[in-house]
Structure formats: C-alpha cells, structure tokens
Amino acid sequence: MPITRMRMRPWLEMQINSNQIPGLIWINKADTKQGKRSQIPRRGRPTFAVP
C-alpha cells in the first residue's frame, strides 16, 4: 500500500499561514511564488551547527 504524502509547496504554505514555525514569514503575500522568507539555517551552509 503506497504512502500518500502532501506536496511540499501546499505544506509549506500551510506552515507559513499557521505561524507555528518561528522565523518563517511571508515577505510579500501577494507574490506567493517568491514571497517567503526563512530565518532557519540551511544544512548546506558552513554556518550550520547541529545543537
């Protein structure tokens, strides 16, 4: 039986709109394609540190 998963974009939009993740906010809500901003560090960056 295959696992059904939600697609990334709708999930991310739900998370932004729910305000459950601190630092993840809309920059320009009218432009939803390029209007999100994240203060969450990326693993591929040299400044990323595992707590």
N, C-alpha and C positions, 0 to 999 in steps of 0.2 A: 504494500500500500504506500503510494508516494506521499511525501510530506508536502503540504501546501504552505507556502511562505508568502508573506506580504512583500511586494516590490519595495525597493529601497526608497524611491522618491516619495510615494504616499506615506510611508512610515516616518520618514524624516520630517515631512510637513506636519504630520500629526504631533510629533515630538516638539517641534518649534511652537506650534499653536497651543500646546498644553502647558508650556512653561515649566516642565518638570526637570529640564536639564539646565543648570545654571551656566550662563555664558553663551547659550545658543539662542540667538535672537534674529529677527528679520531686520535687514538694513533698509530695504525698500519693499514693503509688502505688495505694492502694485506690480513690481517686476519680480515674480516668483522664480524665474529661471536663474537669475544671478543675484537675488536679493537676500541671501542668508549669510550669516557670519557666525563663526565658531571661535571661542576662546580656548577650545580643547586642544591640547598639544597633539601633534601628529607623530606616530611612531617612527616615520622615516627621517625625521629631523634630528640633527645632532643634539639638540637641546632637550630631547625626550628622556625622561628618567623614570624608571619603574619605582613606585613608592615601596 
